[in-house]
Amino acid sequence: MNTLNETSTELADATVQTLSIKAIRGQMAETQARWEIAAAILSTGVTRQVAYSQAGINAQLREDLATRLSDLIERKALQETDGGYDLHRSASGESACGWARALSKAGVQSALRDIRLHTNRNIEVDPILDLTDESSKVSYADATFHLAGVEDDLDPAASIARAEELQAIEDDFTEAASGRRSSGRLRIVADALLTAFALPAAVRPEDFMDREWIREAVASRFELGEDGEELELNIDSARNSAAALLAFIMEVESEEQLAIDQRLLDLWDDYSAEELQALVSKPARVAQTLALAAVSAAPRPSRDTMSMTLRTIRLADEDTDAAGFKTFTKRLLDAWVATEAEATNEFDSRSNKSPEAVMEAAALRMTAALDWPIVAAEAAARPGQPFGKNVAEVNAFISSVISTVSR
């Protein structure tokens, strides 16, 4: 019997109950409470216990599964809408760790499927890939580009110049995407689609909680239908939202249109009616890819990039002798990374960190993410406003610095 783990579970449940009661009574912000609830649950190692109880998979796959299940618990714990963790359950004494264990067990097969799809993304892109061949190993993102690229979207009498332009787009995509993983690859695919179809990018929400909600709403989910066939859910969510916005512009209303969440409609704010029509006419995966790229986290900067960015940020402010300035700038950069970048570097997904170290890093990341609105406002209020006049400008400043130093 693992007494230490049982004690940890009991402590986590008690902590979650206290946080839930405070949030319900308005004694603390619900968003902050949910971040701390997620940290308390994950600190017990419940997802790793579920992952390591699975038979027939190797140790590395178990570690990858534990990571996926932790992401699932975090998303559901942070989700304030229907389908997310119900604070009233823990407030009434129900075990939050029991909920997390049950949800993790239910999500095992879907997580394993996602891991295998993710692994396939490491292959080089074949620009003449035969997507009708079921034996072909190709990532979801690559398939989106190729399926969209071969669509009969051009006038039959299209000029040779246009054909050469499309070939150049695909050549650039092939070179940029080869060997890339995670969100970096997704963004490359989205950029290729935008260029090929002359469409604007989807609007990226400023609030990272809105980004998480949208990602959950449009990312594909799989389940078995009554006939045993695997069903792909959410595939039409992004395209349907673009169609709903187009219908609104054309002054056509329907119950389906009115049911679309405003956060999904806002993705297409930069689109004209003609561009919305063009997007809606494409396969559903095109809109889905553009939406996912808009809300995806940026690839995590390397250690060298982080170090150079921190030095650059400090040089931007003349008041470098102020007490606590170095601590403040480190806190600012950590908070930006927690809300805008992936949890791990895309080329360091198989680190040798212990489970305890992983859990501790996750808790620190949550703390830093909660700190972003506060520390970014402090940065905007500094004398001379070297980092920007508001939170959005501070965000853009740090993004620009990272982009510059990582070239």
Contacts in CASP RR format, 6 or more apart in sequence:
PFRMAT RR
TARGET T0000
AUTHOR 0000-0000-0000
METHOD contacts of the structure
MODEL  1
MNTLNETSTELADATVQTLSIKAIRGQMAETQARWEIAAAILSTGVTRQV
AYSQAGINAQLREDLATRLSDLIERKALQETDGGYDLHRSASGESACGWA
RALSKAGVQSALRDIRLHTNRNIEVDPILDLTDESSKVSYADATFHLAGV
EDDLDPAASIARAEELQAIEDDFTEAASGRRSSGRLRIVADALLTAFALP
AAVRPEDFMDREWIREAVASRFELGEDGEELELNIDSARNSAAALLAFIM
EVESEEQLAIDQRLLDLWDDYSAEELQALVSKPARVAQTLALAAVSAAPR
PSRDTMSMTLRTIRLADEDTDAAGFKTFTKRLLDAWVATEAEATNEFDSR
SNKSPEAVMEAAALRMTAALDWPIVAAEAAARPGQPFGKNVAEVNAFISS
VISTVSR
5 44 0 8 1.000
5 45 0 8 1.000
5 49 0 8 1.000
8 43 0 8 1.000
8 44 0 8 1.000
9 44 0 8 1.000
9 46 0 8 1.000
9 95 0 8 1.000
9 97 0 8 1.000
12 40 0 8 1.000
12 41 0 8 1.000
12 43 0 8 1.000
12 44 0 8 1.000
12 96 0 8 1.000
12 97 0 8 1.000
13 90 0 8 1.000
13 93 0 8 1.000
13 95 0 8 1.000
13 96 0 8 1.000
13 97 0 8 1.000
15 36 0 8 1.000
15 37 0 8 1.000
15 40 0 8 1.000
16 37 0 8 1.000
16 40 0 8 1.000
16 41 0 8 1.000
16 90 0 8 1.000
16 96 0 8 1.000
17 90 0 8 1.000
17 91 0 8 1.000
17 93 0 8 1.000
17 96 0 8 1.000
19 28 0 8 1.000
19 33 0 8 1.000
19 36 0 8 1.000
19 37 0 8 1.000
19 40 0 8 1.000
19 90 0 8 1.000
20 33 0 8 1.000
20 37 0 8 1.000
20 87 0 8 1.000
20 88 0 8 1.000
20 89 0 8 1.000
20 90 0 8 1.000
20 91 0 8 1.000
21 27 0 8 1.000
21 91 0 8 1.000
22 28 0 8 1.000
22 33 0 8 1.000
23 29 0 8 1.000
23 30 0 8 1.000
23 33 0 8 1.000
23 34 0 8 1.000
23 87 0 8 1.000
24 87 0 8 1.000
24 88 0 8 1.000
24 91 0 8 1.000
30 80 0 8 1.000
30 87 0 8 1.000
31 78 0 8 1.000
31 80 0 8 1.000
31 209 0 8 1.000
31 370 0 8 1.000
32 370 0 8 1.000
33 87 0 8 1.000
34 77 0 8 1.000
34 78 0 8 1.000
34 80 0 8 1.000
34 85 0 8 1.000
34 87 0 8 1.000
35 78 0 8 1.000
35 366 0 8 1.000
35 367 0 8 1.000
35 369 0 8 1.000
35 370 0 8 1.000
36 366 0 8 1.000
37 77 0 8 1.000
37 85 0 8 1.000
37 87 0 8 1.000
37 90 0 8 1.000
37 96 0 8 1.000
38 73 0 8 1.000
38 74 0 8 1.000
38 77 0 8 1.000
38 78 0 8 1.000
38 366 0 8 1.000
39 362 0 8 1.000
39 363 0 8 1.000
39 366 0 8 1.000
39 367 0 8 1.000
40 96 0 8 1.000
41 73 0 8 1.000
41 77 0 8 1.000
41 96 0 8 1.000
41 97 0 8 1.000
41 100 0 8 1.000
42 70 0 8 1.000
42 73 0 8 1.000
42 74 0 8 1.000
42 359 0 8 1.000
42 362 0 8 1.000
42 363 0 8 1.000
43 359 0 8 1.000
43 363 0 8 1.000
44 97 0 8 1.000
45 355 0 8 1.000
45 359 0 8 1.000
46 73 0 8 1.000
46 97 0 8 1.000
46 98 0 8 1.000
46 100 0 8 1.000
46 101 0 8 1.000
46 104 0 8 1.000
47 66 0 8 1.000
47 69 0 8 1.000
47 70 0 8 1.000
47 72 0 8 1.000
47 73 0 8 1.000
47 100 0 8 1.000
47 104 0 8 1.000
48 66 0 8 1.000
48 355 0 8 1.000
49 101 0 8 1.000
50 66 0 8 1.000
50 69 0 8 1.000
50 101 0 8 1.000
50 104 0 8 1.000
50 105 0 8 1.000
50 108 0 8 1.000
51 62 0 8 1.000
51 63 0 8 1.000
51 65 0 8 1.000
51 66 0 8 1.000
51 69 0 8 1.000
51 104 0 8 1.000
51 108 0 8 1.000
52 62 0 8 1.000
52 66 0 8 1.000
54 62 0 8 1.000
54 65 0 8 1.000
54 108 0 8 1.000
57 65 0 8 1.000
57 112 0 8 1.000
60 350 0 8 1.000
61 112 0 8 1.000
61 115 0 8 1.000
63 350 0 8 1.000
64 115 0 8 1.000
65 108 0 8 1.000
65 111 0 8 1.000
65 112 0 8 1.000
65 115 0 8 1.000
66 355 0 8 1.000
67 358 0 8 1.000
68 111 0 8 1.000
68 114 0 8 1.000
68 115 0 8 1.000
69 104 0 8 1.000
69 107 0 8 1.000
69 108 0 8 1.000
69 111 0 8 1.000
70 362 0 8 1.000
72 103 0 8 1.000
72 104 0 8 1.000
72 107 0 8 1.000
72 111 0 8 1.000
73 100 0 8 1.000
73 103 0 8 1.000
73 104 0 8 1.000
74 362 0 8 1.000
75 212 0 8 1.000
75 216 0 8 1.000
76 83 0 8 1.000
76 84 0 8 1.000
76 85 0 8 1.000
76 103 0 8 1.000
77 84 0 8 1.000
77 85 0 8 1.000
78 209 0 8 1.000
78 212 0 8 1.000
79 85 0 8 1.000
79 212 0 8 1.000
79 213 0 8 1.000
79 216 0 8 1.000
80 209 0 8 1.000
81 213 0 8 1.000
85 96 0 8 1.000
85 99 0 8 1.000
89 96 0 8 1.000
89 99 0 8 1.000
90 96 0 8 1.000
90 99 0 8 1.000
110 221 0 8 1.000
110 222 0 8 1.000
110 223 0 8 1.000
113 222 0 8 1.000
117 139 0 8 1.000
117 140 0 8 1.000
118 181 0 8 1.000
120 137 0 8 1.000
120 138 0 8 1.000
120 139 0 8 1.000
121 139 0 8 1.000
121 140 0 8 1.000
121 141 0 8 1.000
121 142 0 8 1.000
121 181 0 8 1.000
121 185 0 8 1.000
122 179 0 8 1.000
122 181 0 8 1.000
123 137 0 8 1.000
123 138 0 8 1.000
123 139 0 8 1.000
124 178 0 8 1.000
124 179 0 8 1.000
125 142 0 8 1.000
125 173 0 8 1.000
125 174 0 8 1.000
125 177 0 8 1.000
125 178 0 8 1.000
126 138 0 8 1.000
127 170 0 8 1.000
127 171 0 8 1.000
127 174 0 8 1.000
129 136 0 8 1.000
129 138 0 8 1.000
129 142 0 8 1.000
129 146 0 8 1.000
130 136 0 8 1.000
131 138 0 8 1.000
131 143 0 8 1.000
131 146 0 8 1.000
131 147 0 8 1.000
138 146 0 8 1.000
139 185 0 8 1.000
140 220 0 8 1.000
140 285 0 8 1.000
141 177 0 8 1.000
141 185 0 8 1.000
141 186 0 8 1.000
141 189 0 8 1.000
141 289 0 8 1.000
142 177 0 8 1.000
142 189 0 8 1.000
143 285 0 8 1.000
144 189 0 8 1.000
144 193 0 8 1.000
144 283 0 8 1.000
144 285 0 8 1.000
144 286 0 8 1.000
144 288 0 8 1.000
144 289 0 8 1.000
145 170 0 8 1.000
145 173 0 8 1.000
145 189 0 8 1.000
145 192 0 8 1.000
145 193 0 8 1.000
147 283 0 8 1.000
147 285 0 8 1.000
148 193 0 8 1.000
148 196 0 8 1.000
148 197 0 8 1.000
148 282 0 8 1.000
148 283 0 8 1.000
148 285 0 8 1.000
148 286 0 8 1.000
149 166 0 8 1.000
149 170 0 8 1.000
149 196 0 8 1.000
151 282 0 8 1.000
151 283 0 8 1.000
153 197 0 8 1.000
153 282 0 8 1.000
154 162 0 8 1.000
166 196 0 8 1.000
169 192 0 8 1.000
169 195 0 8 1.000
169 196 0 8 1.000
170 192 0 8 1.000
172 192 0 8 1.000
173 188 0 8 1.000
173 189 0 8 1.000
173 192 0 8 1.000
176 188 0 8 1.000
177 185 0 8 1.000
177 188 0 8 1.000
177 189 0 8 1.000
179 185 0 8 1.000
180 188 0 8 1.000
180 346 0 8 1.000
181 346 0 8 1.000
181 347 0 8 1.000
181 349 0 8 1.000
182 299 0 8 1.000
182 342 0 8 1.000
182 346 0 8 1.000
182 349 0 8 1.000
183 293 0 8 1.000
183 296 0 8 1.000
183 297 0 8 1.000
183 298 0 8 1.000
183 299 0 8 1.000
183 342 0 8 1.000
183 346 0 8 1.000
184 296 0 8 1.000
184 298 0 8 1.000
184 299 0 8 1.000
184 346 0 8 1.000
186 289 0 8 1.000
186 292 0 8 1.000
186 293 0 8 1.000
186 296 0 8 1.000
187 293 0 8 1.000
187 296 0 8 1.000
189 289 0 8 1.000
189 293 0 8 1.000
190 201 0 8 1.000
190 289 0 8 1.000
190 290 0 8 1.000
190 292 0 8 1.000
190 293 0 8 1.000
190 294 0 8 1.000
191 293 0 8 1.000
193 199 0 8 1.000
193 286 0 8 1.000
193 289 0 8 1.000
193 290 0 8 1.000
194 200 0 8 1.000
194 201 0 8 1.000
194 290 0 8 1.000
197 278 0 8 1.000
197 279 0 8 1.000
197 282 0 8 1.000
197 286 0 8 1.000
199 271 0 8 1.000
199 275 0 8 1.000
199 278 0 8 1.000
199 279 0 8 1.000
199 290 0 8 1.000
200 270 0 8 1.000
200 271 0 8 1.000
200 275 0 8 1.000
201 270 0 8 1.000
201 290 0 8 1.000
201 293 0 8 1.000
201 294 0 8 1.000
202 267 0 8 1.000
202 268 0 8 1.000
202 270 0 8 1.000
202 290 0 8 1.000
202 291 0 8 1.000
202 293 0 8 1.000
202 294 0 8 1.000
203 266 0 8 1.000
203 267 0 8 1.000
203 268 0 8 1.000
203 269 0 8 1.000
203 270 0 8 1.000
203 294 0 8 1.000
204 211 0 8 1.000
204 294 0 8 1.000
204 295 0 8 1.000
205 211 0 8 1.000
205 214 0 8 1.000
205 263 0 8 1.000
205 266 0 8 1.000
205 294 0 8 1.000
205 295 0 8 1.000
206 391 0 8 1.000
206 392 0 8 1.000
206 395 0 8 1.000
208 339 0 8 1.000
208 340 0 8 1.000
208 369 0 8 1.000
208 372 0 8 1.000
210 263 0 8 1.000
211 295 0 8 1.000
212 295 0 8 1.000
213 263 0 8 1.000
214 263 0 8 1.000
214 264 0 8 1.000
214 267 0 8 1.000
214 291 0 8 1.000
214 294 0 8 1.000
214 295 0 8 1.000
215 292 0 8 1.000
215 295 0 8 1.000
215 296 0 8 1.000
217 234 0 8 1.000
217 237 0 8 1.000
217 261 0 8 1.000
217 263 0 8 1.000
217 264 0 8 1.000
218 234 0 8 1.000
218 237 0 8 1.000
218 238 0 8 1.000
218 264 0 8 1.000
218 288 0 8 1.000
218 291 0 8 1.000
218 292 0 8 1.000
219 234 0 8 1.000
219 292 0 8 1.000
220 232 0 8 1.000
220 233 0 8 1.000
220 234 0 8 1.000
220 235 0 8 1.000
220 288 0 8 1.000
221 232 0 8 1.000
221 233 0 8 1.000
221 234 0 8 1.000
222 230 0 8 1.000
222 231 0 8 1.000
222 232 0 8 1.000
222 233 0 8 1.000
223 230 0 8 1.000
223 231 0 8 1.000
223 233 0 8 1.000
224 230 0 8 1.000
224 231 0 8 1.000
225 231 0 8 1.000
234 288 0 8 1.000
235 284 0 8 1.000
235 285 0 8 1.000
235 288 0 8 1.000
236 284 0 8 1.000
237 264 0 8 1.000
237 288 0 8 1.000
237 291 0 8 1.000
238 264 0 8 1.000
238 267 0 8 1.000
238 284 0 8 1.000
238 287 0 8 1.000
238 288 0 8 1.000
238 290 0 8 1.000
238 291 0 8 1.000
238 292 0 8 1.000
239 279 0 8 1.000
239 280 0 8 1.000
239 282 0 8 1.000
239 284 0 8 1.000
239 286 0 8 1.000
239 287 0 8 1.000
239 288 0 8 1.000
240 256 0 8 1.000
240 260 0 8 1.000
241 260 0 8 1.000
241 261 0 8 1.000
241 264 0 8 1.000
241 265 0 8 1.000
241 267 0 8 1.000
241 268 0 8 1.000
241 287 0 8 1.000
241 291 0 8 1.000
242 267 0 8 1.000
242 268 0 8 1.000
242 271 0 8 1.000
242 276 0 8 1.000
242 279 0 8 1.000
242 280 0 8 1.000
242 287 0 8 1.000
243 257 0 8 1.000
243 276 0 8 1.000
243 280 0 8 1.000
244 256 0 8 1.000
244 257 0 8 1.000
244 260 0 8 1.000
244 265 0 8 1.000
245 265 0 8 1.000
245 268 0 8 1.000
245 271 0 8 1.000
245 276 0 8 1.000
246 273 0 8 1.000
246 276 0 8 1.000
246 277 0 8 1.000
246 280 0 8 1.000
247 253 0 8 1.000
247 254 0 8 1.000
247 257 0 8 1.000
248 257 0 8 1.000
248 265 0 8 1.000
249 273 0 8 1.000
249 276 0 8 1.000
250 273 0 8 1.000
264 291 0 8 1.000
267 290 0 8 1.000
267 291 0 8 1.000
267 294 0 8 1.000
268 276 0 8 1.000
268 279 0 8 1.000
271 279 0 8 1.000
279 286 0 8 1.000
279 287 0 8 1.000
279 290 0 8 1.000
280 287 0 8 1.000
297 340 0 8 1.000
297 341 0 8 1.000
297 342 0 8 1.000
298 340 0 8 1.000
298 341 0 8 1.000
298 342 0 8 1.000
298 399 0 8 1.000
298 402 0 8 1.000
299 341 0 8 1.000
299 342 0 8 1.000
299 345 0 8 1.000
299 346 0 8 1.000
300 337 0 8 1.000
300 341 0 8 1.000
300 342 0 8 1.000
300 343 0 8 1.000
300 344 0 8 1.000
300 345 0 8 1.000
300 346 0 8 1.000
301 309 0 8 1.000
301 337 0 8 1.000
301 341 0 8 1.000
301 345 0 8 1.000
301 402 0 8 1.000
301 406 0 8 1.000
302 345 0 8 1.000
302 406 0 8 1.000
305 402 0 8 1.000
305 405 0 8 1.000
305 406 0 8 1.000
306 333 0 8 1.000
306 337 0 8 1.000
308 405 0 8 1.000
309 333 0 8 1.000
309 398 0 8 1.000
309 401 0 8 1.000
309 402 0 8 1.000
309 405 0 8 1.000
310 329 0 8 1.000
310 330 0 8 1.000
310 333 0 8 1.000
312 401 0 8 1.000
312 404 0 8 1.000
312 405 0 8 1.000
313 329 0 8 1.000
313 332 0 8 1.000
313 333 0 8 1.000
313 387 0 8 1.000
313 398 0 8 1.000
313 401 0 8 1.000
314 320 0 8 1.000
314 325 0 8 1.000
314 326 0 8 1.000
314 329 0 8 1.000
316 386 0 8 1.000
316 387 0 8 1.000
316 397 0 8 1.000
317 325 0 8 1.000
317 329 0 8 1.000
317 382 0 8 1.000
317 386 0 8 1.000
317 387 0 8 1.000
318 386 0 8 1.000
319 325 0 8 1.000
319 382 0 8 1.000
319 383 0 8 1.000
328 375 0 8 1.000
328 378 0 8 1.000
331 368 0 8 1.000
331 371 0 8 1.000
331 375 0 8 1.000
332 375 0 8 1.000
332 376 0 8 1.000
332 378 0 8 1.000
332 379 0 8 1.000
332 387 0 8 1.000
332 394 0 8 1.000
332 398 0 8 1.000
333 398 0 8 1.000
334 368 0 8 1.000
334 371 0 8 1.000
335 368 0 8 1.000
335 369 0 8 1.000
335 371 0 8 1.000
335 372 0 8 1.000
335 375 0 8 1.000
335 376 0 8 1.000
336 372 0 8 1.000
336 376 0 8 1.000
336 395 0 8 1.000
336 398 0 8 1.000
337 368 0 8 1.000
338 365 0 8 1.000
338 366 0 8 1.000
338 368 0 8 1.000
338 369 0 8 1.000
338 371 0 8 1.000
338 372 0 8 1.000
339 369 0 8 1.000
339 372 0 8 1.000
340 395 0 8 1.000
340 399 0 8 1.000
343 361 0 8 1.000
343 362 0 8 1.000
343 365 0 8 1.000
344 351 0 8 1.000
353 361 0 8 1.000
373 391 0 8 1.000
376 391 0 8 1.000
376 394 0 8 1.000
376 395 0 8 1.000
377 391 0 8 1.000
379 387 0 8 1.000
379 388 0 8 1.000
379 394 0 8 1.000
380 387 0 8 1.000
380 388 0 8 1.000
380 389 0 8 1.000
380 390 0 8 1.000
380 391 0 8 1.000
380 393 0 8 1.000
380 394 0 8 1.000
387 393 0 8 1.000
387 394 0 8 1.000
387 397 0 8 1.000
387 398 0 8 1.000
388 394 0 8 1.000
388 397 0 8 1.000
END
